[in-house]
Amino acid sequence: PSEKDDEMNRELPPLARDEPLDLLGIYPEQHFTQPPPRFTEATLIKALEEHGIGRPSTYAPIMSTIQDRGYVERMPDKRLKPTDLGFIVNDLLVKHFPQEVDIGFTAQMEERFDKIADGEINWVQVLRDFYAPFKQTLDRAADEMPNVALAVETTNEVCDKCGAPMVIKRGRFGKFLACSTFPKCKGTRNLSASGGSSNTGVQCPECKQGQIIEKKSKRGRVFYSCNRYPDCKFALWDKPVKSPCPRCGNLMVMNAKRKNGVKCTQCDYASEVMPE
């Protein structure tokens, strides 16, 4: 054991009431309470397992949901930092749904689900026992829970429908671009998972109005589509280039089969070197 351990485990000598004690010294030391470290995805999953919340098949969707909806942000050191939205949602749920967000309640429901899967209890009865009180809580929350307006993020994007500036808002499936004049104009646009969309500077060949932007699919694969989606559904996997095809004038894209090569999307033109 270390010297520190010996000091911590040392017993006090026997003392008597009103026994005089000699003051040997005063040592002013300042100590600060350290908050627990932020969760990473791995440590959060471990905590869920320890409390009996979730199952291996649900851990990945849980991690995706809390990040896609903007409740937490993943920091460069892989730790998860709660956002303002996350704090607001948490406070509202704790206040209006105290039983449903209680760790013990969630673990108990998980145990019941396992018993349903094993055929030990009837799922209909479990739902009946849960839904009746939950419906009352839900109705009460609908009347009492306040509407919270979050600050919107401004952008340099322009609404395709009315020309007004667009702002970043949050929805059920994450961030998206919306017209700043809503509800007067209901123009919206998808936003890439990284929080923004990279404009290629290439005009959409289908609608001739929008610009082709770089986006990511749900699986993280990069693709390119018109920024007027859903009004225009033009999309492609290969990166478009600004120079039109010298043979037919149509859109050209990078040729994945040839280094620094390009190819036309309409004719059989292909080149090893990108045209100026």
Secondary structure, 3 states (H helix, E strand, C coil): CCHHHHHHHCCCCCCCCCCCCCCCCCCCCCCCCCCCCCCEHHHHHHHHHHCCCCCHHHHHHHHHHHHHCCCEEECCCCEEEECHHHHHHHHHHHHHCCCCCCHHHHHHHHHHHHHHHCCCCCHHHHHHHHHHHHHHHHHHHHHHCCCCCCCCEEEEEECCCCCCEEEEEEECCEEEEEECCCCCCCCEEECCCCCCCEEEEEECCCCCCCEEEEEECCCCCEEEEECCCCCCCCEECCCEECCCCCCCCCCEEEECCCCCEEEECCCCCEECCCCC
